[in-house]
Amino acid sequence: MQFTSWVFTQRAKAPGLVASMGSIGGCFDNAVIESFWGRMQAELLNRQQWRTRIEPANAIFGCL
């Protein structure tokens, strides 16, 4: 519920926009991306020490 609100939804609907999120307080809104980042962290980012911030960024984009 902290990331969605009735006011936000109404303001998006007023000009005809459709918000790309589920219902207020829905627990499945972020499930896919949370799963993706959890896997990315476990399978790639936590497996070695990174010397700079550029190294993990390059590793992520190298996987895509």
Chimera marker file (.cmm) of the C-alpha trace (Angstrom):
<marker_set name="trace">
<marker id="1" x="0.000" y="0.000" z="0.000" r="1" g="1" b="0" radius="0.5"/>
<marker id="2" x="2.943" y="2.337" z="0.440" r="1" g="1" b="0" radius="0.5"/>
<marker id="3" x="3.677" y="2.526" z="-3.305" r="1" g="1" b="0" radius="0.5"/>
<marker id="4" x="0.162" y="3.108" z="-4.633" r="1" g="1" b="0" radius="0.5"/>
<marker id="5" x="-2.565" y="5.479" z="-3.685" r="1" g="1" b="0" radius="0.5"/>
<marker id="6" x="-6.094" y="6.314" z="-4.645" r="1" g="1" b="0" radius="0.5"/>
<marker id="7" x="-5.091" y="9.898" z="-5.499" r="1" g="1" b="0" radius="0.5"/>
<marker id="8" x="-2.319" y="8.747" z="-7.846" r="1" g="1" b="0" radius="0.5"/>
<marker id="9" x="-4.667" y="6.345" z="-9.614" r="1" g="1" b="0" radius="0.5"/>
<marker id="10" x="-7.344" y="9.018" z="-10.040" r="1" g="1" b="0" radius="0.5"/>
<marker id="11" x="-4.828" y="11.530" z="-11.406" r="1" g="1" b="0" radius="0.5"/>
<marker id="12" x="-3.602" y="8.970" z="-13.920" r="1" g="1" b="0" radius="0.5"/>
<marker id="13" x="-7.141" y="8.110" z="-15.014" r="1" g="1" b="0" radius="0.5"/>
<marker id="14" x="-8.270" y="11.736" z="-15.418" r="1" g="1" b="0" radius="0.5"/>
<marker id="15" x="-6.389" y="12.318" z="-18.726" r="1" g="1" b="0" radius="0.5"/>
<marker id="16" x="-7.081" y="8.742" z="-19.869" r="1" g="1" b="0" radius="0.5"/>
<marker id="17" x="-3.892" y="7.032" z="-18.696" r="1" g="1" b="0" radius="0.5"/>
<marker id="18" x="-3.827" y="3.501" z="-17.354" r="1" g="1" b="0" radius="0.5"/>
<marker id="19" x="-1.528" y="2.951" z="-14.390" r="1" g="1" b="0" radius="0.5"/>
<marker id="20" x="0.754" y="-0.062" z="-14.834" r="1" g="1" b="0" radius="0.5"/>
<marker id="21" x="0.286" y="-1.441" z="-11.362" r="1" g="1" b="0" radius="0.5"/>
<marker id="22" x="-2.160" y="-3.725" z="-9.675" r="1" g="1" b="0" radius="0.5"/>
<marker id="23" x="-4.667" y="-2.982" z="-7.007" r="1" g="1" b="0" radius="0.5"/>
<marker id="24" x="-3.800" y="-1.010" z="-3.902" r="1" g="1" b="0" radius="0.5"/>
<marker id="25" x="-1.990" y="-3.288" z="-1.478" r="1" g="1" b="0" radius="0.5"/>
<marker id="26" x="-1.721" y="-6.152" z="-3.978" r="1" g="1" b="0" radius="0.5"/>
<marker id="27" x="1.099" y="-8.493" z="-2.963" r="1" g="1" b="0" radius="0.5"/>
<marker id="28" x="1.901" y="-9.729" z="-6.480" r="1" g="1" b="0" radius="0.5"/>
<marker id="29" x="2.682" y="-6.362" z="-8.111" r="1" g="1" b="0" radius="0.5"/>
<marker id="30" x="6.447" y="-6.691" z="-7.775" r="1" g="1" b="0" radius="0.5"/>
<marker id="31" x="6.796" y="-10.469" z="-7.548" r="1" g="1" b="0" radius="0.5"/>
<marker id="32" x="8.401" y="-10.938" z="-10.974" r="1" g="1" b="0" radius="0.5"/>
<marker id="33" x="10.987" y="-8.190" z="-10.667" r="1" g="1" b="0" radius="0.5"/>
<marker id="34" x="11.767" y="-9.077" z="-7.041" r="1" g="1" b="0" radius="0.5"/>
<marker id="35" x="12.403" y="-12.649" z="-8.142" r="1" g="1" b="0" radius="0.5"/>
<marker id="36" x="14.597" y="-11.457" z="-11.022" r="1" g="1" b="0" radius="0.5"/>
<marker id="37" x="16.779" y="-9.250" z="-8.804" r="1" g="1" b="0" radius="0.5"/>
<marker id="38" x="17.002" y="-11.949" z="-6.141" r="1" g="1" b="0" radius="0.5"/>
<marker id="39" x="18.326" y="-14.392" z="-8.733" r="1" g="1" b="0" radius="0.5"/>
<marker id="40" x="20.680" y="-11.768" z="-10.189" r="1" g="1" b="0" radius="0.5"/>
<marker id="41" x="22.146" y="-11.124" z="-6.762" r="1" g="1" b="0" radius="0.5"/>
<marker id="42" x="22.506" y="-14.808" z="-5.849" r="1" g="1" b="0" radius="0.5"/>
<marker id="43" x="23.786" y="-16.047" z="-9.206" r="1" g="1" b="0" radius="0.5"/>
<marker id="44" x="25.995" y="-13.155" z="-10.283" r="1" g="1" b="0" radius="0.5"/>
<marker id="45" x="26.581" y="-10.288" z="-7.895" r="1" g="1" b="0" radius="0.5"/>
<marker id="46" x="27.348" y="-12.189" z="-4.686" r="1" g="1" b="0" radius="0.5"/>
<marker id="47" x="29.759" y="-14.674" z="-6.271" r="1" g="1" b="0" radius="0.5"/>
<marker id="48" x="32.791" y="-12.401" z="-6.336" r="1" g="1" b="0" radius="0.5"/>
<marker id="49" x="34.311" y="-9.192" z="-5.011" r="1" g="1" b="0" radius="0.5"/>
<marker id="50" x="33.916" y="-6.158" z="-7.245" r="1" g="1" b="0" radius="0.5"/>
<marker id="51" x="36.608" y="-3.471" z="-7.279" r="1" g="1" b="0" radius="0.5"/>
<marker id="52" x="34.532" y="-0.744" z="-8.930" r="1" g="1" b="0" radius="0.5"/>
<marker id="53" x="30.842" y="-0.045" z="-9.503" r="1" g="1" b="0" radius="0.5"/>
<marker id="54" x="31.376" y="-0.398" z="-13.246" r="1" g="1" b="0" radius="0.5"/>
<marker id="55" x="32.395" y="-4.064" z="-13.002" r="1" g="1" b="0" radius="0.5"/>
<marker id="56" x="29.039" y="-5.420" z="-11.760" r="1" g="1" b="0" radius="0.5"/>
<marker id="57" x="27.187" y="-3.119" z="-14.176" r="1" g="1" b="0" radius="0.5"/>
<marker id="58" x="29.190" y="-4.570" z="-17.063" r="1" g="1" b="0" radius="0.5"/>
<marker id="59" x="28.590" y="-8.091" z="-15.782" r="1" g="1" b="0" radius="0.5"/>
<marker id="60" x="24.827" y="-7.500" z="-15.629" r="1" g="1" b="0" radius="0.5"/>
<marker id="61" x="24.659" y="-6.063" z="-19.129" r="1" g="1" b="0" radius="0.5"/>
<marker id="62" x="26.930" y="-8.828" z="-20.396" r="1" g="1" b="0" radius="0.5"/>
<marker id="63" x="24.304" y="-11.380" z="-19.292" r="1" g="1" b="0" radius="0.5"/>
<marker id="64" x="21.481" y="-9.715" z="-21.206" r="1" g="1" b="0" radius="0.5"/>
<link id1="1" id2="2" r="1" g="1" b="0" radius="0.2"/>
<link id1="2" id2="3" r="1" g="1" b="0" radius="0.2"/>
<link id1="3" id2="4" r="1" g="1" b="0" radius="0.2"/>
<link id1="4" id2="5" r="1" g="1" b="0" radius="0.2"/>
<link id1="5" id2="6" r="1" g="1" b="0" radius="0.2"/>
<link id1="6" id2="7" r="1" g="1" b="0" radius="0.2"/>
<link id1="7" id2="8" r="1" g="1" b="0" radius="0.2"/>
<link id1="8" id2="9" r="1" g="1" b="0" radius="0.2"/>
<link id1="9" id2="10" r="1" g="1" b="0" radius="0.2"/>
<link id1="10" id2="11" r="1" g="1" b="0" radius="0.2"/>
<link id1="11" id2="12" r="1" g="1" b="0" radius="0.2"/>
<link id1="12" id2="13" r="1" g="1" b="0" radius="0.2"/>
<link id1="13" id2="14" r="1" g="1" b="0" radius="0.2"/>
<link id1="14" id2="15" r="1" g="1" b="0" radius="0.2"/>
<link id1="15" id2="16" r="1" g="1" b="0" radius="0.2"/>
<link id1="16" id2="17" r="1" g="1" b="0" radius="0.2"/>
<link id1="17" id2="18" r="1" g="1" b="0" radius="0.2"/>
<link id1="18" id2="19" r="1" g="1" b="0" radius="0.2"/>
<link id1="19" id2="20" r="1" g="1" b="0" radius="0.2"/>
<link id1="20" id2="21" r="1" g="1" b="0" radius="0.2"/>
<link id1="21" id2="22" r="1" g="1" b="0" radius="0.2"/>
<link id1="22" id2="23" r="1" g="1" b="0" radius="0.2"/>
<link id1="23" id2="24" r="1" g="1" b="0" radius="0.2"/>
<link id1="24" id2="25" r="1" g="1" b="0" radius="0.2"/>
<link id1="25" id2="26" r="1" g="1" b="0" radius="0.2"/>
<link id1="26" id2="27" r="1" g="1" b="0" radius="0.2"/>
<link id1="27" id2="28" r="1" g="1" b="0" radius="0.2"/>
<link id1="28" id2="29" r="1" g="1" b="0" radius="0.2"/>
<link id1="29" id2="30" r="1" g="1" b="0" radius="0.2"/>
<link id1="30" id2="31" r="1" g="1" b="0" radius="0.2"/>
<link id1="31" id2="32" r="1" g="1" b="0" radius="0.2"/>
<link id1="32" id2="33" r="1" g="1" b="0" radius="0.2"/>
<link id1="33" id2="34" r="1" g="1" b="0" radius="0.2"/>
<link id1="34" id2="35" r="1" g="1" b="0" radius="0.2"/>
<link id1="35" id2="36" r="1" g="1" b="0" radius="0.2"/>
<link id1="36" id2="37" r="1" g="1" b="0" radius="0.2"/>
<link id1="37" id2="38" r="1" g="1" b="0" radius="0.2"/>
<link id1="38" id2="39" r="1" g="1" b="0" radius="0.2"/>
<link id1="39" id2="40" r="1" g="1" b="0" radius="0.2"/>
<link id1="40" id2="41" r="1" g="1" b="0" radius="0.2"/>
<link id1="41" id2="42" r="1" g="1" b="0" radius="0.2"/>
<link id1="42" id2="43" r="1" g="1" b="0" radius="0.2"/>
<link id1="43" id2="44" r="1" g="1" b="0" radius="0.2"/>
<link id1="44" id2="45" r="1" g="1" b="0" radius="0.2"/>
<link id1="45" id2="46" r="1" g="1" b="0" radius="0.2"/>
<link id1="46" id2="47" r="1" g="1" b="0" radius="0.2"/>
<link id1="47" id2="48" r="1" g="1" b="0" radius="0.2"/>
<link id1="48" id2="49" r="1" g="1" b="0" radius="0.2"/>
<link id1="49" id2="50" r="1" g="1" b="0" radius="0.2"/>
<link id1="50" id2="51" r="1" g="1" b="0" radius="0.2"/>
<link id1="51" id2="52" r="1" g="1" b="0" radius="0.2"/>
<link id1="52" id2="53" r="1" g="1" b="0" radius="0.2"/>
<link id1="53" id2="54" r="1" g="1" b="0" radius="0.2"/>
<link id1="54" id2="55" r="1" g="1" b="0" radius="0.2"/>
<link id1="55" id2="56" r="1" g="1" b="0" radius="0.2"/>
<link id1="56" id2="57" r="1" g="1" b="0" radius="0.2"/>
<link id1="57" id2="58" r="1" g="1" b="0" radius="0.2"/>
<link id1="58" id2="59" r="1" g="1" b="0" radius="0.2"/>
<link id1="59" id2="60" r="1" g="1" b="0" radius="0.2"/>
<link id1="60" id2="61" r="1" g="1" b="0" radius="0.2"/>
<link id1="61" id2="62" r="1" g="1" b="0" radius="0.2"/>
<link id1="62" id2="63" r="1" g="1" b="0" radius="0.2"/>
<link id1="63" id2="64" r="1" g="1" b="0" radius="0.2"/>
</marker_set>
